[in-house]
Amino acid sequence: MKINIVGGGPSGLYFALLMKKSDPAHEIVVLERNAPDDTFGWGVVFSDKTLSYLKENDEETHQSITDRFAMWDNVDVIHRGQKMTIRGNRFSGIARIELLNILQTRCRELDVSLRFRTEVSDIESLAQDCDLLVGADGINSAVRQTYRQSFEPDLSLRSNKYIWYGTRQLFHGLTLTFRESEAGVFAAHSYKFNKTTSTFIVECDPQTWESAGFAAMSEDETREYLEKVFADDLQGRQLLSNNSKWINFVNVRNNHWSHQNVVLLGDALHTAHFSIGSGTKLALEDAIALYKCFQTFGDVREALAEFERVRKPVIEAYQEAAHESLIFFENVKDYMHLEPFDFAYKLMTRSKKIDYENLKKRDPKFIADYEAAGS
């Protein structure tokens, strides 16, 4: 097969290496607009289940990734200055740029053609020049836009603003911190992804954003403002910017997943709110699912139809859970009156994938403390 892939993110690269590994005769080209060392954001998160999938499908990639992981099993919730720890939640973090470099290296080892700094202007010609065109080109996908009448995308811009920073302050676990200021309520999502650095995403509702005056602030002024809001949590460390800008989360869905020999992967196909930490996980699992469909079906259209049939229900379930989580954060000001353990319990059960019995199994001590607090 001749396969053209638009987008050199995790889903595009991983699908490329799996297909090339399965049959070296495949002619596979990955076209990426950015340079190989360009990336936006800081650390990304995996679950144990995703790691097992990586190990099963390409041991070399799995080993390279796990060698660089920071791992934890706790979620820390900070409300009214009190920290509550909930264990039994196994996750791993890695720098996004390290993940991309690992996948790039593996692709080169397998003789996948990687073409960086390549802007694709004619999607239709690219599709006609191959057996399979994969649109792994992110939220603003040009492939999806070209065939929008077939994909029937639904892009919903959510109300909250968020900004993605790093910091040298290490958060040893997924830490969800809630701070009230004169402007309103700010939430921080933070976790370490190597020995020196943590991701630090700050989120707030539009009223808080406007009241704080961020529209008129420079990048440095914004960082300084947020460093003051989270001064107790950062302990004097600065927030680190990597082209960090306030943006709104875009919820991406597509009614159809393929058009003739064209298919979407990753954020071009779907998004799930970052509060459940599943974006990169779902992108890699997309790649695995699509690859397996081609192992079963030799015909491109049959493989793409099977991919949608088996994968779409899985994604829809994640998106439903992510939507419930998103709604919690959009309305978090309504819960700030709760006592710390009540708040933490509400937060942990927000997506409805976790309930009382599940929490008790994961961390009996947290449930005991929750009940002892009079909840």
Sequence and secondary structure as in RCSB ss.txt:
>XXXX:A:sequence
MKINIVGGGPSGLYFALLMKKSDPAHEIVVLERNAPDDTFGWGVVFSDKTLSYLKENDEETHQSITDRFAMWDNV
DVIHRGQKMTIRGNRFSGIARIELLNILQTRCRELDVSLRFRTEVSDIESLAQDCDLLVGADGINSAVRQTYRQS
FEPDLSLRSNKYIWYGTRQLFHGLTLTFRESEAGVFAAHSYKFNKTTSTFIVECDPQTWESAGFAAMSEDETREY
LEKVFADDLQGRQLLSNNSKWINFVNVRNNHWSHQNVVLLGDALHTAHFSIGSGTKLALEDAIALYKCFQTFGDV
REALAEFERVRKPVIEAYQEAAHESLIFFENVKDYMHLEPFDFAYKLMTRSKKIDYENLKKRDPKFIADYEAAGS
>XXXX:A:secstr
 EEEEE  SHHHHHHHHHHHHH TT EEEEE SS TT   SSEEEEEHHHHHHHHHH HHHHHHHHTT EEEEEE
EEEETTEEEEEEEEEEEEEEHHHHHHHHHHHHHHTT EEE S     HHHHHHTSSEEEE   TT HHHHHTHHH
H EEEEEEEEEEEEEEESS  SSEEEEEEE SS EEEEEEEE SSS EEEEEEE HHHHHHHTGGG  HHHHHHH
HHHHTHHHHTT  EE SS   EEEEEEEES SEETTEEE GGGT    GGG  HHHHHHHHHHHHHHHHHH SSH
HHHHHHHHHHHHHHHHHHHHHHHHHHHHHHTGGGGTTS HHHHHHHHHTTTSSS HHHHHHH HHHHHHHHHTT 
